[in-house]
Amino acid sequence: MREPVRKRTFQYLVLGLGGIGSAAAYWLAQQAGADVLGLEQFPLGHVRGGSQDHTRIIRLSYHNTTYVKLAQAAYQAWTAVEADANELLVYKTGGLDLSPAGSRLPLSDYTNSLTTRNIPYELLDAAEIMHRWPQWRLPDHVTGLFQSEGGLVAAAKSNAAHQRLARAFGATLRDNAPVTAIYPSGNEITVVAGGETYTCEKLVIASGAWTNHLLAHFGSHINLTVTQEQVTYYASPHLADFAPERFPIWIWLDEPCYYGFPAFGEAGPKIAQDVGGQETTAESRTFEIDTAAFQRTDTFLRQHLPTAHGPVITAKTCLYTMPPDRDFVLDTLPGHSNVAIAVGAGHAFKFASLLGKILSQLATTGQSEHDLSLFRFSRPILFTENPVKEFMV
Ligand SMILES: Cc1cc2nc3c(=O)[nH]c(=O)nc-3n(C[C@H](O)[C@H](O)[C@H](O)COP(=O)(O)OP(=O)(O)OC[C@H]3O[C@@H](n4cnc5c(N)ncnc54)[C@H](O)[C@@H]3O)c2cc1C
C-alpha cells in the first residue's frame, strides 16, 4: 500500500533501504523524526540487492585492527537496536576461522589484529577441532582460530527492525519509488522519485550495486565490481548437529574461500563461497544458480562436513559491490559535504547498523568518532584506470 506522502521537504533523505540505508534511516530518525525520508525502488525486503536472506556472519576476527575496532563498535550498535526493537538480532554461535597450511590468507593477520585489540581467542589444531565439533573432517595441517563472540546476524529480520523503528521515530519510508533524478544546488538537493519531487538539506546514498547510477547525477563514477554470489541450504539428515548452539559459523581462510552457518531460517546448514560469483551488473544479474560454483561448495561440503550434506533445500543469489581494494566507501562526497555515501564491499552486513550510525553522524555533523581514513571516497584506487583488484580479505 503506497503511503500517502504530503510532506515534500525533508532535512534528511536516505536513498536506498537495504541493510545500510535502513539502518541510516533508523539512526537519523532518532534525531530528526519526521524530517527523515527514506526512498527504495523496490518493495521493502526485496531480494534484488545485497542484504536479503536469513543470516550474515558477524565476527571480531579481521585481517587488520581498523576492522577489528569497527567490529567491536558494530556489536554495540546492534545491542542498541536490539534494545529498541526488543528482539534478538545477533546470535553468538562462536566463530571458527579454518586455515590450511600455506593458506592464501595468513592466519597471523587475524591473530595479530585480535591480540593488538586484547580480544581473547583460541588456536586449535585439527584434532582438537574435530574433537569439539565432530561434524568436521579436516586434514592434520589445518589450524583453527576460535573466537567466542563470532556468530550470525538475522539479516532480513534486522532490516525489518531498522525500518519499523525508523517509522516509529517518525520517519517516512517510501518503497516502489525509484530515484530517477538528483539536482544538487548548494545547501538544497532536489530528488525525483516515483513521480514525486522532494527537497532535502542532507542526502545519504546507500544504494549498493546501483551506486554509480546515483553518482552519475553528481558527475562522478568510482571503480566498483558487482558480482552475483550464491548460497545453498542443505537438508542434513543430522539436523540437530547443526543447531546454532552446537555448530559455530565458520570461514575457510584460503582461496577459494568458503564459509557457512548452522541451521537458521531454513531446516539445514548453509554454505557459500566468498567472491565465488561471476561479474555482473544490477540490471543484467539473473537469479540463476551458477552450477560450477554450486559444484565447488558441494564438493567442499561432502569432503569436510559430510553429515551436513543432504538434499538441497534452496539456493539463492545476491549481489556483492566491491571497490578494487575491498575496503568500504564511507565518506561525504568531495565538493558535496551535504552528501554522505556508503558502499559495503561485500562484507558490510555485520557492520550495517554501525555504518548507518556513521552515515547519520556524517549527515548531521559532517564527522564521526570512528577512524574512516581507510574508507575515503577520494582514494586513488577508486579512480585509477584498470586498478589492481584484491578481493580476498
Ligand atoms: C551472498 C552474500 C553473503 C554475504 N555474507 C555476508 C556476511 O556473512 N557478513 C557480512 O558482514 N556481510 C555479508 N555480505 C555483504 C553484505 O550483505 C552487504 O555488504 C550489505 O548487505 C550491503 O548493503 P547495502 O545496503 O549497501 O546494499 P543493498 O542491500 O543492495 O541496498 C541498496 C538499496 O538501494 C536501493 N536503490 C538503488 N538504487 C536506487 C534508486 N535509484 N532509487 C531507490 N532505491 C535504490 C536498492 O534497491 C537496494 O535496496 C554478503 C553479501 C552477499 C550478497
PDBQT file of the ligand as one rigid body, heavy atoms in Angstrom, charges set to zero:
ROOT
HETATM    1  C1  LIG A 401      25.620 -13.877  -0.641  1.00  0.00    +0.000 C 
HETATM    2  C2  LIG A 401      26.099 -12.797   0.283  1.00  0.00    +0.000 A 
HETATM    3  C3  LIG A 401      26.636 -13.134   1.516  1.00  0.00    +0.000 A 
HETATM    4  C4  LIG A 401      27.099 -12.158   2.378  1.00  0.00    +0.000 A 
HETATM    5  N1  LIG A 401      27.569 -12.543   3.597  1.00  0.00    +0.000 NA
HETATM    6  C5  LIG A 401      27.960 -11.585   4.469  1.00  0.00    +0.000 A 
HETATM    7  C6  LIG A 401      28.341 -11.961   5.796  1.00  0.00    +0.000 A 
HETATM    8  O1  LIG A 401      28.317 -13.142   6.161  1.00  0.00    +0.000 OA
HETATM    9  N2  LIG A 401      28.709 -10.961   6.651  1.00  0.00    +0.000 N 
HETATM   10  C7  LIG A 401      28.713  -9.636   6.277  1.00  0.00    +0.000 A 
HETATM   11  O2  LIG A 401      29.070  -8.803   7.100  1.00  0.00    +0.000 OA
HETATM   12  N3  LIG A 401      28.348  -9.251   5.020  1.00  0.00    +0.000 NA
HETATM   13  C8  LIG A 401      27.975 -10.195   4.123  1.00  0.00    +0.000 A 
HETATM   14  N4  LIG A 401      27.569  -9.839   2.880  1.00  0.00    +0.000 N 
HETATM   15  C9  LIG A 401      27.678  -8.422   2.451  1.00  0.00    +0.000 C 
HETATM   16  C10 LIG A 401      26.519  -7.585   2.928  1.00  0.00    +0.000 C 
HETATM   17  O3  LIG A 401      25.324  -8.326   2.893  1.00  0.00    +0.000 OA
HETATM   18  C11 LIG A 401      26.456  -6.325   2.086  1.00  0.00    +0.000 C 
HETATM   19  O4  LIG A 401      27.705  -5.656   2.146  1.00  0.00    +0.000 OA
HETATM   20  C12 LIG A 401      25.360  -5.368   2.564  1.00  0.00    +0.000 C 
HETATM   21  O5  LIG A 401      24.180  -6.049   2.789  1.00  0.00    +0.000 OA
HETATM   22  C13 LIG A 401      25.169  -4.266   1.541  1.00  0.00    +0.000 C 
HETATM   23  O6  LIG A 401      24.119  -3.450   1.989  1.00  0.00    +0.000 OA
HETATM   24  P1  LIG A 401      23.672  -2.181   1.161  1.00  0.00    +0.000 P 
HETATM   25  O7  LIG A 401      22.591  -1.550   1.955  1.00  0.00    +0.000 OA
HETATM   26  O8  LIG A 401      24.854  -1.382   0.766  1.00  0.00    +0.000 OA
HETATM   27  O9  LIG A 401      23.141  -2.764  -0.230  1.00  0.00    +0.000 OA
HETATM   28  P2  LIG A 401      21.680  -3.262  -0.654  1.00  0.00    +0.000 P 
HETATM   29  O10 LIG A 401      21.073  -4.103   0.375  1.00  0.00    +0.000 OA
HETATM   30  O11 LIG A 401      21.791  -3.812  -2.016  1.00  0.00    +0.000 OA
HETATM   31  O12 LIG A 401      20.820  -1.905  -0.650  1.00  0.00    +0.000 OA
HETATM   32  C14 LIG A 401      20.884  -0.924  -1.649  1.00  0.00    +0.000 C 
HETATM   33  C15 LIG A 401      19.442  -0.474  -1.863  1.00  0.00    +0.000 C 
HETATM   34  O13 LIG A 401      19.408   0.699  -2.670  1.00  0.00    +0.000 OA
HETATM   35  C16 LIG A 401      18.253   0.612  -3.485  1.00  0.00    +0.000 C 
HETATM   36  N5  LIG A 401      18.405   1.518  -4.619  1.00  0.00    +0.000 N 
HETATM   37  C17 LIG A 401      19.414   1.510  -5.527  1.00  0.00    +0.000 A 
HETATM   38  N6  LIG A 401      19.204   2.455  -6.477  1.00  0.00    +0.000 NA
HETATM   39  C18 LIG A 401      18.040   3.077  -6.141  1.00  0.00    +0.000 A 
HETATM   40  C19 LIG A 401      17.271   4.139  -6.729  1.00  0.00    +0.000 A 
HETATM   41  N7  LIG A 401      17.663   4.746  -7.860  1.00  0.00    +0.000 N 
HETATM   42  N8  LIG A 401      16.114   4.518  -6.128  1.00  0.00    +0.000 NA
HETATM   43  C20 LIG A 401      15.706   3.921  -4.968  1.00  0.00    +0.000 A 
HETATM   44  N9  LIG A 401      16.371   2.897  -4.375  1.00  0.00    +0.000 NA
HETATM   45  C21 LIG A 401      17.520   2.487  -4.957  1.00  0.00    +0.000 A 
HETATM   46  C22 LIG A 401      18.257  -0.867  -3.919  1.00  0.00    +0.000 C 
HETATM   47  O14 LIG A 401      17.045  -1.284  -4.438  1.00  0.00    +0.000 OA
HETATM   48  C23 LIG A 401      18.631  -1.557  -2.612  1.00  0.00    +0.000 C 
HETATM   49  O15 LIG A 401      17.511  -1.897  -1.825  1.00  0.00    +0.000 OA
HETATM   50  C24 LIG A 401      27.073 -10.790   1.999  1.00  0.00    +0.000 A 
HETATM   51  C25 LIG A 401      26.517 -10.426   0.761  1.00  0.00    +0.000 A 
HETATM   52  C26 LIG A 401      26.028 -11.415  -0.097  1.00  0.00    +0.000 A 
HETATM   53  C27 LIG A 401      25.472 -10.993  -1.415  1.00  0.00    +0.000 C 
ENDROOT
TORSDOF 0
